[in-house]
Amino acid sequence: MTTAFAEDLLSRIAASVSLMTEQIDRLHAEGYSDNFIAIGNKLMSKTTFRHYHREELMVDKVSAWEREADIHGVYIYALTHPQDNIKGIYTVIL
């Protein structure tokens, strides 16, 4: 690996991370203040610790970045559970 290649790769990774961070910041500004994590076959709210089956959550928005450097894809989901008044983000890195 040459120095120029490594610098280019690092630059592309930094740009991708910056775009993802900006998208997450925009979603937070829109009220998606919670974060979800996968626990088994459910998603758990990191704020309330409640567990939801994926079909209980509405997908409002999806942002995707395909083939970033050595990553196959990054997906940011803006999710809502209207009955519990929860809006949050679930991020998947493949």
N, C-alpha and C positions, 0 to 999 in steps of 0.2 A: 504494500500500500504506500503510495507516495504521499508526501506532505500536502500537496495541492488537493489530492483526492480526499484525504482526511479532513482538511479544512472545509472543503465543499460539503462533505457529509455532515459535519458538525453544524455548519451554517444552515443546511436544510432542516436538520432536526430542531435547531433553535427556532427557526421560523415556524415550523409546524407546532411546536409547543406554545409559542406565542399566540398563534391563531386559535388553538384549543383553549388557552387561558382566557382570551378575549371572548370566546363564545360562552364559556362557563360564567364569566363576569356579566355578560348580557343577560343570561338566563337568571342569574341571581337578582339582577336589577328588575327583571320582570316578575319576581316573586317566587321563583323556584329556589326556595331557601333550604330545603331538606336535601339530603343525599341518601341514596339507596345503595345497599350492598347485597350481593347474592349470598343466601344462606340455604344450602340444599337446593330445593326447587322453588324457593320463594325469594322475594326481595324484602329486605328489612329496612325500615326507616331508621336512620341513625339518630334522629331527634326523638322519636316516640318509642323506638324499639319494637314497634308493631310489625308483624310479618304479613305479607300480601302475596297471594298467588298472582302471577304475571297478568292473568286475564282480568283481575280486579282493578288494574291500573290503566288509565287512558294514556296513550302516547300522543302528546300534543305536537312535539317536534323531534326531528332526528337530524343530527349533524354527523357527517361521516368524512373521514380522511382515509383514503385507500393507499396501501403500499407506501407508508412513510418509512424510509430507510429500511431497517430490518424488521419493521412491524408490518403485519399483514393488513391491519386496519384499526382505526379508532372510531368508536361510535359513541356519541353523547345523546342520551335520550332525556327529553323533558317530559316528566310523568306527573299525572294528577290522580288523586283519589278524592273525588268530589264529596263523598259522604263524610270523610274525615277531615276535609278541607286541607289536604296536604298537597303541596306542589314541590317536586324535587327532581334531582338529576341522578341518572344512572349511567356510568361510563364503562364501556367495554373495550379492552385492548386485546387484539388477537395476535 
